[in-house]
Amino acid sequence: MPAAFFVVRATVADPAKRAAFDKWYHSEHLPDAVKAFGAEKAWRSWSVSDPAVHVASYQFADQATLDRAMSGEALKALVAEFDRCWPDVTRTREIFVLAEEFGAA
């Protein structure tokens, strides 16, 4: 089974809030999400082409494992906490399944 990825794209429109968002995501949200989801690993990125865009990616062994993580109470609790802390930050969520991997190990 191929790896599966849960990707959350957030838009932090107010430049004055980006440093606080970055700190919160680093110290609280990302570690909490990895633990709650049981993700294999996670990483975050800020867009160079649009500095308001932040993307967090969570890797799972396969889609069934990701589906179990998304169907539990963990996601609801994390969404509620995000909404409480960052009510003006919009976001989208997508699920991807690895189609191909190429390159040196």
VEXMARTOR-249680 format. One record per residue: x, y, z of N, C-alpha, C, CB in turn; residue number from 1. Coordinates in pm, 1 decimal. Each point is the difference from the previous one (the first is absolute). Glycine has a CB too. Example, Ala and Ser with C-alpha at 12.3 -4.5 7.8 and 13.67 -1.06 7.14 Angstrom:
BEGIN
+----------+----------+----------+----------+----------+----------+----------+----------+----------+----------+----------+----------+-----+
:      n_x :      n_y :      n_z :     ca_x :     ca_y :     ca_z :      c_x :      c_y :      c_z :     cb_x :     cb_y :     cb_z : pos :
+----------+----------+----------+----------+----------+----------+----------+----------+----------+----------+----------+----------+-----+
:   1319.0 :   -569.0 :    780.0 :    -89.0 :    119.0 :      0.0 :     90.0 :    120.0 :      0.0 :   -189.2 :   -117.3 :    124.6 :   1 :
:    154.2 :    222.3 :   -196.6 :     82.0 :    119.0 :      6.0 :    -77.0 :    109.0 :     73.0 :    118.4 :    -62.8 :   -214.5 :   2 :
+----------+----------+----------+----------+----------+----------+----------+----------+----------+----------+----------+----------+-----+
//
This chain:
BEGIN
+----------+----------+----------+----------+----------+----------+----------+----------+----------+----------+----------+----------+-----+
:      n_x :      n_y :      n_z :     ca_x :     ca_y :     ca_z :      c_x :      c_y :      c_z :     cb_x :     cb_y :     cb_z : pos :
+----------+----------+----------+----------+----------+----------+----------+----------+----------+----------+----------+----------+-----+
:     83.7 :   -117.8 :      0.0 :    -83.7 :    117.8 :      0.0 :     88.6 :    124.6 :      0.0 :   -184.1 :   -125.0 :    121.6 :   1 :
:    151.9 :    221.5 :   -204.5 :     80.6 :    123.3 :     -5.2 :    -26.2 :     90.7 :    120.3 :     -3.1 :    -14.0 :   -249.6 :   2 :
:    100.6 :     97.1 :    279.7 :    -14.2 :     97.7 :    106.9 :   -112.8 :     97.1 :    -33.2 :    245.2 :    -21.2 :     55.5 :   3 :
:   -304.5 :     77.0 :     49.2 :   -106.9 :     98.0 :    -16.6 :     37.4 :    125.8 :     78.2 :   -175.3 :   -183.2 :    -30.2 :   4 :
:    125.5 :    296.8 :    -16.9 :     36.3 :    128.6 :     57.5 :   -124.8 :     83.6 :     24.6 :    222.5 :     -8.8 :   -116.3 :   5 :
:   -229.4 :     66.9 :    233.7 :   -103.9 :     95.0 :     36.0 :     65.7 :    137.2 :     -4.7 :   -128.9 :   -168.4 :    147.2 :   6 :
:     74.9 :    257.5 :   -230.6 :     62.0 :    130.6 :    -22.4 :   -100.0 :    110.0 :     36.7 :    146.9 :    -95.1 :   -185.2 :   7 :
:   -101.4 :    184.6 :    272.6 :    -83.1 :    112.8 :     43.1 :     65.1 :    128.1 :    -48.9 :    -83.3 :   -126.0 :    204.7 :   8 :
:     10.4 :    200.6 :   -283.7 :     47.6 :    128.4 :    -55.1 :    -72.9 :    111.5 :     72.8 :     49.1 :   -102.2 :   -229.1 :   9 :
:     26.4 :    184.9 :    298.9 :    -57.7 :    111.0 :     75.4 :     46.3 :    131.7 :    -60.3 :     -7.2 :   -139.9 :    209.9 :  10 :
:    -81.0 :    238.5 :   -207.2 :     34.5 :    133.1 :    -47.9 :     -3.4 :     96.6 :    117.9 :    -93.7 :    -50.4 :   -231.0 :  11 :
:    211.6 :    100.4 :    267.0 :     14.3 :     97.0 :    108.8 :     11.5 :    136.6 :    -68.0 :    115.5 :   -168.2 :    161.8 :  12 :
:   -229.5 :    228.7 :   -185.6 :     -5.3 :    122.2 :    -80.6 :     70.4 :    118.5 :     64.7 :   -213.1 :    -81.9 :    -91.6 :  13 :
:    208.2 :     91.6 :    222.5 :     59.8 :    113.9 :     70.5 :    148.8 :    -25.9 :     24.3 :   -222.0 :     51.8 :    110.3 :  14 :
:    310.5 :     20.0 :   -177.8 :    144.5 :    -22.0 :     17.7 :     46.4 :     14.7 :    145.3 :     30.8 :     82.5 :   -232.3 :  15 :
:    -99.5 :      0.5 :    310.0 :     37.8 :     21.2 :    139.7 :    -27.1 :   -122.9 :     87.1 :    -47.5 :    242.5 :    -31.1 :  16 :
:    -33.9 :   -335.2 :    -16.2 :    -34.6 :   -119.4 :     77.6 :     82.8 :   -122.6 :    -38.1 :   -229.3 :     91.4 :     20.3 :  17 :
:    308.9 :    -83.3 :   -125.4 :     71.3 :   -118.0 :    -50.9 :    103.3 :    -54.6 :     96.9 :    -35.9 :     87.9 :   -226.7 :  18 :
:    111.2 :     -2.1 :    293.9 :    102.4 :    -48.1 :     94.2 :    -65.4 :    -73.9 :    116.8 :    151.0 :    192.0 :    -64.0 :  19 :
:   -260.8 :   -139.2 :    117.1 :    -70.0 :    -65.6 :    110.3 :    -61.0 :   -132.6 :    -45.7 :    -48.4 :    224.9 :    102.4 :  20 :
:     -7.4 :   -225.5 :   -223.3 :    -55.9 :   -123.8 :    -56.2 :    109.7 :   -104.2 :    -15.0 :   -177.5 :    130.9 :   -121.8 :  21 :
:    291.3 :    -89.6 :     68.3 :    112.7 :    -89.9 :    -20.6 :     46.1 :    -59.7 :    132.6 :     69.7 :    133.4 :   -201.0 :  22 :
:    -57.9 :    -50.9 :    302.8 :     43.8 :    -47.3 :    132.2 :   -101.3 :    -98.5 :     58.1 :    121.0 :    217.7 :     38.6 :  23 :
:   -249.3 :   -183.2 :    -45.4 :   -104.7 :    -87.3 :     52.2 :     -1.6 :   -134.7 :    -73.7 :   -135.5 :    203.3 :     61.9 :  24 :
:    144.8 :   -197.9 :   -192.7 :     -3.9 :   -123.4 :    -77.9 :    120.4 :    -87.7 :     34.8 :   -123.0 :    118.8 :   -186.4 :  25 :
:    239.4 :    -57.5 :    200.0 :    123.1 :    -72.8 :     32.0 :     -5.0 :    -62.4 :    139.4 :    125.2 :    155.8 :   -149.7 :  26 :
:   -162.6 :    -76.9 :    248.4 :     10.8 :    -46.4 :    138.0 :   -121.9 :    -75.7 :     50.3 :    146.6 :    191.6 :     38.5 :  27 :
:   -262.4 :   -166.9 :    -98.4 :   -121.8 :    -64.5 :     49.6 :    -69.6 :    -89.0 :   -102.7 :    -26.3 :    193.5 :    149.3 :  28 :
:    -17.6 :   -131.9 :   -258.5 :    -91.9 :    -70.7 :    -89.6 :     63.7 :   -118.6 :    -72.4 :   -118.2 :    214.6 :    -29.0 :  29 :
:    235.2 :   -195.0 :    -29.9 :     60.6 :   -110.9 :    -73.9 :     30.3 :   -119.0 :     90.9 :     97.8 :    165.4 :   -159.6 :  30 :
:    -32.6 :   -146.5 :    275.6 :     23.0 :   -115.1 :     88.0 :   -130.2 :    -65.5 :     47.8 :    212.0 :    108.7 :     72.5 :  31 :
:   -312.3 :    -26.9 :    -39.9 :   -128.8 :    -55.5 :     43.7 :    -65.7 :    -81.0 :   -111.3 :    -28.7 :    193.5 :    156.7 :  32 :
:     34.1 :   -141.8 :   -279.4 :    -63.4 :    -68.5 :   -112.8 :     69.9 :   -132.1 :    -31.1 :    -69.3 :    222.0 :    -92.8 :  33 :
:    201.3 :   -221.1 :     90.7 :     74.4 :   -124.6 :    -28.3 :    -35.4 :   -106.1 :    103.1 :    189.1 :    131.7 :   -103.2 :  34 :
:   -191.6 :    -92.2 :    228.8 :    -33.2 :    -94.8 :    107.3 :   -144.0 :    -48.0 :    -12.5 :    166.3 :    112.6 :    150.3 :  35 :
:   -259.8 :    -20.4 :   -169.1 :   -141.7 :    -36.5 :     -6.8 :    -30.7 :    -88.0 :   -120.7 :    -55.3 :    213.4 :    116.1 :  36 :
:    116.0 :   -182.1 :   -229.5 :    -25.7 :    -76.7 :   -122.1 :     77.5 :   -131.1 :     -5.2 :    -43.0 :    214.4 :   -115.5 :  37 :
:    155.7 :   -220.3 :    185.1 :     88.3 :   -115.3 :    -15.1 :     71.1 :      3.8 :   -134.3 :   -150.1 :   -134.2 :    148.7 :  38 :
:    177.3 :    255.0 :   -198.1 :     68.2 :     14.6 :   -129.2 :    144.4 :    -48.1 :     10.7 :   -148.3 :    195.4 :    -58.5 :  39 :
:    201.0 :   -247.8 :    -52.1 :    139.8 :    -43.6 :     -3.5 :     93.8 :    119.1 :     12.5 :    -64.3 :   -196.1 :   -142.1 :  40 :
:     30.3 :    303.3 :     73.6 :     77.0 :    123.5 :      8.9 :    -83.1 :    113.7 :    -56.8 :    218.7 :   -126.2 :    -18.2 :  41 :
:   -169.1 :    247.7 :     42.2 :    -70.3 :    118.8 :    -48.8 :    102.4 :    107.2 :    -30.5 :   -207.1 :    -56.1 :    134.2 :  42 :
:    168.5 :    148.7 :   -220.9 :     85.3 :    114.1 :    -32.0 :    -88.7 :    116.6 :    -37.8 :    188.6 :   -150.0 :    -76.9 :  43 :
:   -128.7 :    270.0 :     86.6 :    -73.1 :    122.6 :    -30.3 :     80.8 :     83.2 :    -97.6 :   -110.9 :     -2.6 :    226.1 :  44 :
:     39.7 :     84.5 :   -301.5 :     65.5 :     88.8 :    -96.4 :    -76.1 :    130.7 :     -7.9 :     85.2 :   -196.8 :   -132.0 :  45 :
:    -10.8 :    303.2 :    105.7 :    -58.9 :    128.5 :    -35.4 :     26.1 :     21.3 :   -149.0 :     33.6 :     96.6 :    236.3 :  46 :
:   -131.2 :    -47.9 :   -306.6 :     13.2 :     26.3 :   -142.1 :     94.2 :    117.7 :    -24.5 :   -231.3 :    -90.3 :    -37.5 :  47 :
:    315.6 :     75.5 :    -61.5 :     86.3 :    109.7 :    -42.8 :    -77.1 :     90.8 :    -95.3 :    206.0 :   -144.7 :     27.5 :  48 :
:   -290.4 :     85.1 :   -110.9 :    -74.5 :     79.0 :    -98.0 :   -117.9 :     75.1 :     61.9 :     68.0 :   -165.1 :   -172.8 :  49 :
:   -121.8 :    116.1 :    286.1 :   -105.4 :     70.7 :     72.0 :     27.7 :    -15.5 :    149.0 :   -170.3 :    -39.2 :   -186.7 :  50 :
:    236.5 :    136.1 :    249.2 :     42.0 :    -11.3 :    140.1 :   -113.3 :    -22.1 :    100.5 :    186.9 :    144.7 :    -62.4 :  51 :
:   -310.6 :   -127.8 :     22.2 :   -112.7 :    -24.2 :     90.7 :    -33.2 :   -148.4 :     12.4 :    -89.5 :    224.3 :    -60.4 :  52 :
:    141.0 :   -306.7 :    -30.3 :    -39.2 :   -140.4 :     -6.1 :     95.8 :    -88.3 :     78.3 :   -102.7 :     41.9 :   -222.6 :  53 :
:     43.6 :   -118.4 :    313.6 :     71.3 :    -97.8 :     82.9 :    -59.0 :   -136.6 :    -31.3 :     47.6 :    170.5 :    185.7 :  54 :
:     38.5 :   -271.1 :   -203.7 :    -45.7 :   -135.2 :    -28.8 :     61.5 :    -95.1 :    100.9 :    -25.3 :     53.3 :   -245.6 :  55 :
:    -59.2 :   -136.6 :    305.2 :     46.1 :   -105.7 :     90.2 :    -36.0 :   -133.7 :    -63.0 :    -27.3 :    147.9 :    206.4 :  56 :
:    124.5 :   -239.9 :   -209.4 :    -21.5 :   -131.6 :    -59.6 :     27.5 :   -107.2 :    103.2 :     61.9 :     86.9 :   -227.4 :  57 :
:   -149.5 :   -185.6 :    232.3 :     12.0 :   -110.9 :     93.9 :      5.4 :   -128.3 :    -80.7 :   -123.9 :    126.2 :    183.1 :  58 :
:    223.5 :   -209.9 :   -156.0 :     17.8 :   -124.1 :    -75.7 :    -49.4 :   -119.4 :     80.1 :    196.9 :    100.0 :   -118.2 :  59 :
:   -268.9 :   -188.5 :     47.5 :    -53.4 :   -122.7 :     58.8 :     44.6 :   -119.5 :    -84.1 :   -200.2 :    125.4 :     94.1 :  60 :
:    203.3 :   -241.7 :    -33.8 :     45.7 :   -120.7 :    -69.5 :    -83.9 :    -29.4 :   -123.8 :     80.0 :    -90.3 :    218.1 :  61 :
:   -209.8 :    115.2 :   -209.1 :    -90.6 :    -28.5 :   -111.3 :   -131.0 :     75.5 :     22.5 :    105.1 :   -229.3 :    -36.2 :  62 :
:   -193.5 :    223.2 :    -61.3 :   -124.9 :     74.9 :      8.6 :    -89.8 :    -52.0 :    111.5 :     16.1 :     46.1 :   -244.0 :  63 :
:    -16.3 :   -176.7 :    268.4 :    -83.8 :    -54.4 :    107.0 :     41.9 :     56.7 :    135.9 :    -33.7 :   -210.6 :   -134.1 :  64 :
:    162.2 :    223.2 :    156.2 :     50.0 :     57.1 :    125.5 :    -39.7 :    146.5 :     10.7 :    193.1 :   -161.1 :     -1.1 :  65 :
:   -179.4 :    234.7 :   -108.3 :    -40.7 :    140.7 :     -1.5 :   -150.6 :     12.6 :     23.5 :    189.6 :     53.5 :   -157.5 :  66 :
:   -268.3 :   -137.4 :     92.4 :   -145.3 :      4.8 :     15.3 :    -40.3 :    -22.9 :    145.7 :    -26.5 :    -81.8 :   -236.3 :  67 :
:     93.1 :    -10.8 :    304.7 :    -29.7 :    -24.2 :    141.0 :     31.2 :    123.5 :     84.0 :     48.5 :   -244.2 :    -32.4 :  68 :
:     63.5 :    308.2 :      2.9 :     38.7 :    120.8 :     73.9 :   -101.1 :    112.2 :    -22.1 :    241.6 :    -65.6 :    -20.3 :  69 :
:   -291.5 :     77.8 :   -100.8 :    -92.5 :    108.4 :    -32.4 :   -141.5 :    -25.1 :     51.7 :    137.6 :     45.6 :   -201.0 :  70 :
:   -171.4 :   -169.5 :    228.0 :   -136.9 :    -30.7 :     42.6 :    -15.8 :      3.8 :    151.2 :    -25.4 :   -139.9 :   -202.8 :  71 :
:    134.1 :    154.7 :    275.7 :     -8.1 :      2.3 :    145.6 :    -28.6 :    138.3 :     55.2 :    156.1 :   -190.1 :      3.9 :  72 :
:   -160.1 :    197.4 :    126.4 :    -25.8 :    126.6 :     69.1 :    119.9 :     93.4 :     -5.4 :   -157.8 :   -119.5 :    150.2 :  73 :
:    275.2 :     66.1 :   -180.6 :    122.0 :     81.6 :     -0.5 :    -11.6 :    117.5 :    -96.6 :    132.7 :   -203.4 :     59.6 :  74 :
:   -181.0 :    177.8 :   -180.1 :    -11.9 :    107.9 :    -98.6 :    -96.4 :    107.3 :     48.6 :     49.6 :   -162.7 :   -184.1 :  75 :
:   -162.7 :    121.8 :    239.0 :    -97.8 :     97.8 :     48.5 :     59.9 :     89.6 :    107.5 :   -183.9 :   -160.8 :    -52.9 :  76 :
:    259.2 :    101.9 :    144.2 :     61.2 :     77.7 :    108.4 :    105.3 :     95.3 :    -54.1 :    -42.7 :   -188.6 :    158.6 :  77 :
:    123.6 :    143.3 :   -253.6 :    102.5 :     86.4 :    -58.7 :    -61.8 :    114.5 :    -80.3 :    154.7 :   -196.5 :     -9.3 :  78 :
:   -259.7 :    169.3 :    -63.6 :    -69.7 :    104.2 :    -76.4 :    -59.0 :    103.7 :     95.9 :    -53.1 :   -165.8 :   -184.7 :  79 :
:     -8.0 :    119.3 :    292.8 :    -59.4 :     92.0 :     97.4 :    107.1 :     88.9 :     62.7 :   -182.0 :   -167.2 :     47.0 :  80 :
:    296.6 :    110.0 :    -13.7 :    108.5 :     78.5 :     59.1 :     55.0 :    101.0 :   -100.7 :     57.8 :   -193.6 :    150.1 :  81 :
:    -40.7 :    151.6 :   -275.3 :     46.0 :     91.0 :   -104.4 :    -98.2 :    116.7 :    -14.2 :    113.9 :   -191.6 :   -120.7 :  82 :
:   -241.7 :    159.8 :    112.7 :   -102.1 :    103.6 :    -16.2 :     -1.2 :     96.3 :    117.9 :   -136.5 :   -159.7 :   -134.4 :  83 :
:    159.0 :    108.2 :    253.8 :      2.1 :     84.4 :    119.3 :    119.6 :     95.1 :     -2.9 :   -115.4 :   -181.8 :    129.9 :  84 :
:    232.2 :    128.6 :   -166.8 :    122.7 :     80.1 :      0.0 :     12.8 :     91.4 :   -121.2 :    106.6 :   -182.1 :    127.4 :  85 :
:   -157.4 :    138.7 :   -241.9 :     18.9 :     73.1 :   -126.4 :   -130.5 :     10.2 :    -77.2 :    237.2 :    -78.8 :     -9.4 :  86 :
:   -336.5 :    148.6 :     63.8 :   -131.6 :      4.7 :    -66.3 :      0.1 :     68.6 :   -136.0 :    -97.7 :      1.4 :    224.5 :  87 :
:    197.5 :     82.9 :   -251.2 :      2.8 :     72.0 :   -127.5 :     90.1 :    -65.2 :   -104.3 :    -45.1 :    206.7 :    127.1 :  88 :
:    101.5 :   -323.2 :    -95.5 :     87.0 :    -71.2 :    -94.9 :    -82.9 :   -104.9 :    -72.3 :    205.2 :     38.6 :    145.2 :  89 :
:   -217.2 :    -23.3 :   -277.0 :    -75.1 :    -97.0 :    -79.7 :     91.3 :   -116.2 :    -37.1 :   -150.4 :    182.5 :    -90.5 :  90 :
:     90.1 :   -297.9 :     68.3 :     80.7 :   -115.3 :    -39.2 :    -82.2 :   -100.7 :    -79.1 :    142.3 :     33.7 :    202.2 :  91 :
:    -67.9 :   -113.3 :   -276.3 :    -58.1 :   -110.7 :    -74.5 :     76.9 :   -125.7 :     37.6 :    -72.7 :    151.6 :   -192.5 :  92 :
:     10.1 :   -265.3 :    171.7 :     62.4 :   -128.0 :     30.4 :    -12.8 :    -90.3 :   -122.0 :    -51.9 :     24.2 :    247.5 :  93 :
:    161.0 :    -96.2 :   -275.5 :     -1.4 :    -95.2 :   -111.5 :     70.2 :   -127.8 :     42.0 :     -2.7 :    188.2 :   -168.0 :  94 :
:    -34.6 :   -296.6 :    102.6 :     64.0 :   -129.6 :     21.8 :     60.9 :    -43.5 :   -132.1 :   -162.6 :    -63.5 :    186.0 :  95 :
:    288.6 :     22.2 :   -178.7 :     74.3 :    -47.2 :   -117.4 :     50.3 :   -141.4 :     26.4 :     68.7 :    237.0 :    -60.0 :  96 :
:    -56.4 :   -314.4 :    -46.2 :     61.1 :   -132.8 :      6.2 :    119.5 :      1.8 :    -93.9 :   -222.0 :   -116.0 :     55.2 :  97 :
:    332.8 :     65.3 :     -8.2 :    123.1 :     -0.7 :    -78.1 :    -21.0 :    -78.0 :   -129.9 :    137.2 :     17.0 :    211.8 :  98 :
:   -109.4 :     47.8 :   -324.4 :    -13.8 :    -63.4 :   -130.3 :    134.8 :    -54.7 :    -46.8 :   -191.2 :    154.5 :    -56.1 :  99 :
:    297.3 :    -82.9 :     88.2 :    132.5 :    -42.1 :    -46.8 :    106.1 :     74.0 :     81.7 :    -88.3 :    -45.9 :   -235.7 : 100 :
:    198.7 :    -21.5 :    254.1 :    114.5 :     60.2 :     68.0 :    122.9 :    -27.8 :    -84.0 :   -105.9 :    -27.7 :    229.7 : 101 :
:    186.7 :    129.6 :   -250.6 :    115.8 :    -14.2 :    -88.2 :    116.9 :     77.2 :     60.8 :   -149.0 :    -26.0 :   -205.5 : 102 :
:    265.8 :    -28.4 :    197.3 :    117.6 :     72.6 :     47.8 :     91.3 :    -87.7 :     82.9 :   -133.3 :    207.8 :     -1.8 : 103 :
:    246.4 :   -152.8 :     33.9 :     97.4 :    -71.3 :     80.5 :    -47.4 :     -8.6 :    144.5 :    184.3 :     77.0 :   -152.3 : 104 :
:   -151.0 :   -182.4 :    217.4 :    -43.0 :    -21.2 :    138.8 :     78.0 :     82.6 :     97.9 :    -65.8 :   -227.0 :    -61.0 : 105 :
+----------+----------+----------+----------+----------+----------+----------+----------+----------+----------+----------+----------+-----+
//
